[in-house]
Amino acid sequence: MNHLPFLASFGRLIFFISTAFLLADPARGENWPGWRGPQRTGVSGEKNLPLTWSEDEGVLWKIALPGAGISNPIVWEDKVFITASEGPKQDELHLICLARDDGRELWRLRLWGTAPTLYHPTNSSMASASPVTDGQHVFAFYGTGDVVCVDFAGGLVWQRSLAGEYGEFENRFAASSSPLLYRDLLLLQCDHYGDSYLLAIDKATGQNRWKADRPDAWLSWASPQLSPVGAGDEHELLASGSHRLDAYDPLTGKKLWTVRGMSRECIPTPVYWHGLIYASSGPNAPTFCIRPGGRGDVTGSHVVWSSPRGVPFVPSTILVGDFYYLVDDRGIGTCLDAHTGEVAWRKRFGGAFTASPVAGDDKIYFCNESGKTLVIAAAGKHYRELAQNQLSEPIYASPALSQGRIYLRTSGHLYCIGSDR
């Protein structure tokens, strides 16, 4: 099938209302409360975002970060939060709160976890997962299996060691799945060489609400995602991993449906738009466009289209307007028609890519490992480059867009780029 299913406008409205609490005062612009922004899609409603910058121009502030990490920063009103890890075993864990306007450190929480015995030198950091906030507390999840809840003053509310409870995290590129907030739950996807599972934690108490075992999902670095379904306030919890995409009831952990055909190793986070789910895993598997709401194995019934073109291994994808944008690890950009999966254009961006793209103000930002950010117009079928901006250090972390500014984490620093307003 090559057509979009009907989605009632009320159902779409419910989806936006359900995430509206993540937005700040519109006069101040949007917050960026977690992995890939307000709806975990990389898309922001921000306007007047920066177009050009360099080490000498357009940088409001720049601060050195301890150790290592590829988590994206998150922003809530006048505070920026970021995680890091350091030490010979990367088991000294940091959660840092910075002032949005000048980057000065407001507080820092230090924790110590148990480092896994197996990890790859490409990413030995235990701070790959991005934190998430509800505007009152910050929740951080580390590659050691430690989960913490901290209030905005830096006070530790609760802490858990999942490695101590369910076995050490063993994942050769370190765990990178970012936590997700849904209603009063903190949702975690814990796929690794041990016993994989999904976990729903009461965000107020830190206690389990449910646990769903995933015995054959042993290779995944993907972050969970929510997809609205139907016209009511119902959602599905999406989890990519080991040859398939699974959907669960986020309130109970009950498995709902499966689409087969993903890669053995899944990293990109699915996105939702136009009433459909877009899931990629690669480099030797297709992108799937999937209709939500099924039961059982829906590979043959709910896949609207699939395409093998441009599928990334590491970077997540982004959907802006009616077009779906991908960049693979080797720097080949691809734009697909979101309705049909047909290729609109392909372009060699240059360089290697780990960071996931973000979009706002009719611009899409692609950051490569050499520290260059390519900015293109969100113009659909017509490729139009707007700018190339170079920093002096590699970029592996995905950017954050908030309140007219771009927050870029390099291998050693956090940059705040924008105008002083």
N, C-alpha and C positions, 0 to 999 in steps of 0.2 A: 504494500500500500504506500502511496505517495501523497497522502493528504493529511491535513491537520484535523484531529477530532474536535468536536464542538466542546467548548468550555464556557459554562454560564458566566456572565460577567460578575454575578454575585459571588461565585466561587473564587474568582480572581481577587475580588475586593477583600474577601475574608483572608486570603493569604497575606495581603499587604497589611491589613489591620493586625494580624497575628504577630507581625514583626515590627509594628510601628513603635512599640516601646523602646526599640533600639535606637531611635532617632532623637537627637537633641533638639533644642529650640531652633526652628527653621531659620530664624534671623542669624543664628550663629553657624549654621551649616550642620551637616551630618556628623554623627559619631562614626567611628570604625571599631565596633565592639568585639570583633573576633576574627578568625581566619576568613579572609576574603570579604570582609565587610558586613554590612547589615543583613544581607540574605545569603551570605557565603557564596556569592556568584562572581565577586570581583567588580561588580558594577555599583557606581555611586551616582546619586543625584546632584552632586556638587557642580557648581559653576565657577568660572574664573579661576580654573586650575592653571598652574604654571605650564608654560610651553618650553622654555629654554632655561638652562642653567649650566654651571660649570663649577669647578673647585673655587673659583674667584668671584662668581656672580650668581645671585639668586639663592644663596644659602643663608637662611636666617640663623641657624646654629648647627653645630656639629660637636658631638661628644664621643669620647672613646668608650667602648664597651668592654667588659671583662671577658676573658676566655673566648668561647666560641658559641655559635648558635645561628640557626637559619629561620627561627620563628619570626613571623611578621610582627611589628609593633601594633598595639591597639590604642585607640584614642577615645577618651570619654570627657567631653567638655574641656576642662583646663588641665587634664592629666594624660600622660602617655605612659603605657606599661609595656615592658619588654622582658623576656627571659634570656638567660645565658647559663653556661656551665663552664667550669674550669677545673684544673688540677690534672695530675698525671693520668687519672682514670676518668676525668670529666665527671666526677661524682659530687663536686661542690656546685650546688644549684643556686641560681639567683633569680629573684623576681624584683625588678627595679621599677620605681615610679619616678617619672620626670615631670617637671613643669612644662606645659605645652609651649609657653611663650619664649622661654630662654634655654630650655634643656637642662636646667640645674636639677640635681638629684634631690628628691624630696624624702625618699626612704628606700631602703633595700632590705629584703628578707633573704637570709642565707639558710640553706638546708643542705643536708648530706644524705645521699642515697647510696644504693649498692649498684655499681656499674656492671653491666652485663659482660660476659667473657668474650662475646663474639660481636665485633663490629668492624666496619670497613673504614679505611683511612680517609675515604672521600668525605664521610660525615661521621666523625667520632663524637660529635656534640650530643649531649643529652637534652639540649634545648632546641629541638626541631619543631615540636608542636607549638602552635600559637596559643596564647592565653585567650580567655573570653571573659566578658563582664556583663552584668545586668544593671550597671549603674550604681550599685551599692557594694558589691564584692567582686573580686577578681579570682578566677579559677585557673590554675595552671597545672599542666600534665607534662611530666618529664619522661625521657627515655629510660630512666631507672625504674619506672612504674610508680613513682610518687605522684600523688594528687593533693593539691592544697587549695584551700579557700582562705582568702585574705580580705580584710575590710579595707576601705579606702585610706585609712590612717596607717596601714601597714601591720595591723594586728592579725595574728594567725587565728582563724576561727576553727578550722579543723584540718587534719592532715591524715592521709592514708598511704600505706605502701602496698600496692597491688602485687608487687613482686614477692613481698613477704607473705601475702595471703594466698596467692594463686600460682606462684612459681615465677622465677626470674624471667625478665623480658630478654629474648634472644632474637635479634633481628640484625642482619649484617650491615644494613645501612642506618641503623638506629631507628627507634620508633618515631614516627612523625605525624601520626594521626591527631588532629586538633580536636579538643572537646567542643561539644555543642550544647547550648542551653535550649530547653523546650519546657515551657510552663515552669513547674517547680523542680525540674529534673536536669541533672548534668549527665549527658550521654557520652560514652566513651567507646571507641572501636579498638579493641586490643587483639589484633591479628599478628601472630609471630610464630616462631618455631616451637613454642610451647603449646599449651592448651588455649586456643584462641576463643574469644568471647566478646559479646557486647555487654555493657554494664550501664544501668541507670542508677544514679546516685541522687538521693534527696539533697538538693543543693543547700538546704539550711542545716542539716545535721551531719551530712557525710555518710549516712547509712545507705545500704543497698535497698532499692525498690524492686529491681528485678535483674537477673543475669541470664543471658541466652548464650549457650555454648555454640561455637562454630568449629566443629572438629576438623573440617577439611579446608578451612580458610587460613592457611598457614603462611601465605606470602602476600602481605598487603601493607602499604603505607598510606592508603587513602583515608581521608577524613569523612565522617558520616555526614549525611545531608538530609534535609526534610523536603518532602514533596506534598503539597496539598492534594486532596482527592475528594471529588464530589463537590456539592454545593455547600456543605456544612463546614464546621470548624474541625475537620479531620485531617490528619497528616499521616504519611508513611515515612518511616526511617529507612534511608537507603545506605547500603554498605557494599562497596566493591571489594572483591578479593578472590584470588585463585580461580580464574576461569568463569566468573559469574558476577552478576549484580543481584543482591538480595534485598527484599523489602520486608520490614517488620512493623508491627504496631508499636509506636514509641511509648505507649502507656503501659504495655504489658510484656513486650518482648516477643510476642507471638510472630512466627514467620508467616508472611503472607504470600509472596511470590518470588520467582527466580527467572532471570534471563541468562541463558548460557552463551558463551562465546567470547568472554573477555580474556585478556591476557593472563598468563600464570601469575605475573607480578603486577599488581594494580597500585598506581600512585595517584593519578588525577582524581579530584573530587567531582562527582556528578553535579550538574546544574539543572535548574528548573526554569522554564519559561514557556509561554504560549500554551500552557496546559500540558506540557510534555516534559519528559526527563531526557537529558542528553548526557550520556556516559561514555567516556573514552578510557581505554587502557592500551598500552602498546609496548613496543613498536610494531608488533606483529598481530594485532587484533584491530577490529574496526571500531569506529564510533557508532553507538546505537542511539536512535531516537525512539523513545519508548512511551507508550500510553500508560499512565498509572492506573491503579484500581483493580488489578487482576488477582487471581488466586492460583496457586500451584505453579507449574512450569508454564510460563507464558511466552516462551521464545518464539513460538509459531503464531501467536495470536495478537501480541501487543507491541511488536516491533514495527514501527511506522516506516523507518528506513534505516539503512546502515551504509557506512562508507569507510573504505580503508585508507583514504587520502589524508596525509598530513598528521596522522595520529602520534601524539607525543608519548614519551616514556615517563618523564617526570613532571613537566609543567601542566597545571590544570588548564582548562579551556575557558572561553568566555563567549557569551552571547549578548550582542547589542543590536537592538531593533530586530530585523528579520534575518540577521546573518550570524553565523557561528564561526568564531576565529580560533585557530590553533597555531601553536608554534612547537615544532619538535626539538629535540635536544641538540640537533645539528644546526639549528637556526633557519629551517625552512618554514615560512609562514604560509598558512592556507586559510582561505575564507570559503565557507560553504553556505549555500542557501539553507536556512533553518527549516524551511517548509519541505524541501525535497531532498536535501543532501547533495545537490549538484554543486560542482566546484565553480566558484565565482572568479577566484584568482589564486595563484601561488607565487611566492616571492622569496628569494634568498635574502634573509635579514643579515646574515653573517654572525659568526661567533657561536658559542655553545650556550644553551639556555637551561637553567634550573628553576628560576623564579617564574611564578605564574603571572599572566598579564592582568592589569586592572584597567577600568574605563570610567570616565566621567567627563562632563563638559564637551561631549562629542569628540573626545580623544580616547585613543587606546594606547597604553604604555606597556612596552615590552623591554624588560631589563635582561642583559646577558651577563655571562660570567666574567667578561673583561671590564665591567663597570659602565657599559654604555646603555643608555635608555633610548630606544627608538620610539618616537611618537608618531602615530598615524591617525588620519581622520577616520571616524566611525562612519564611513561612506558606503558600506556594503560592497556591491559588485565592482566598485571602482577603487583601486588602490591609490592612496595619496599620502605620501610621506610629508610630515609637518616639521620634524626636527630630529636631530641626534644630539644627545647630551652625554658627556664623558666625565666620569669621576675616576679617582686615582686608585681605587681598590675594587676587587671583584664583588659582584652582587649575586648572591645565591637566594636571599630571602625575598619574598614577594612584597611589593610596596603597600602602603596604607594611604588612603585619601580621606582627608577630614578638614572641614572648615577652611577650605581654600588652599590647603597645603598638601604637599606630598612628603611622606616619611619613608626614607630609603635606608635600609640596613645594608651596609657593606661588610666585608670580612672583619673590620675592626672598629667601625664607627656607626653611629646613627645620625643621619642628616635630616634636617627639617628644611624643606625647600618651598619658597613662596614669597609673598609680599608681606611686609609688616603692617598689618591693618587691625 
